[in-house]
Amino acid sequence: MKSKYIEAAVYKNERISDCVFRLSVKGSFDVKPGQFFMLRAWDQEPLLSRPISVHDVDDEKITFLYHVVGRGTQILSKLREGDDISLTGPLGNGFDLDMLKGKVALVGGGIGVAPLNYLYKKLSMNEGVQVSFHAGYRSQPFGLECIQGSCSLLNIATEDACVGEKGYIIDYFEPKDYDMVVCCGPEIMMSKLMKKCEAAGVPILVSMEKKMACGIGACLVCTCKTKDGKKRSCADGPVFLGSELILND
């Protein structure tokens, strides 16, 4: 899937949780789960586009989830139906669906559930794959459109106990029950999950979320530590085998 620059129009942009928005853009897109786009809806400032992972794709639009944390995402949050937006992508290597067989657990934390939604959608179409979803939030859940009502096992944990178990999702998750684990979320969560998977002898795929400047591997802003040295989260990732990575606790 060759990346390209696309001028498009906003289909819908709505707030779905505290500081979390769901943005859909009109168009036909060929995207692999786990890939991302660089989004931009301004001419000069801020200087950089914003990397946003793909949350869903259908015949008429592509959808992104994003957390408003700075000037760029604040501008995105003001977009309305019909407004202009530019996208560059798809970028990154995405998930290798051929690796995901048997019992597969998807584990997301906060906005990290975003790319796992589209992955779940694709995996649920494959025979021989049993998918469960495990999601952790500070408070109210979001981003589970494809999962709720269709997933045979959906576990939710919230820090304030408003939904599901109280606390952190990895405290309730046992990797020994699965053939493969996939995760995306805060680095500290993924580090702890990687250790649990290593102890259980279960392979894990990790989708890294890093600040990015170019999205194509030229600027080296988004490097992460691996056992083979530093690698670029955008061009070499964002998806890595957990056995490759060295994450901070």
Beta strands, then each sheet from edge to edge (+ up, - down):
strand 1: 4-17
strand 2: 20-26
strand 3: 36-40
strand 4: 50-57
strand 5: 61-67
strand 6: 84-91
strand 7: 102-109
strand 8: 129-137
strand 9: 154-158
strand 10: 165-166
strand 11: 180-184
strand 12: 204-207
strand 13: 223-226
strand 14: 229-232
strand 15: 239-241
sheet 1: 1+ 2- 5+ 4- 3+ 6- 1+
sheet 2: 10+ 9+ 8+ 7+ 11+ 12+ 15-
sheet 3: 13+ 14-
end
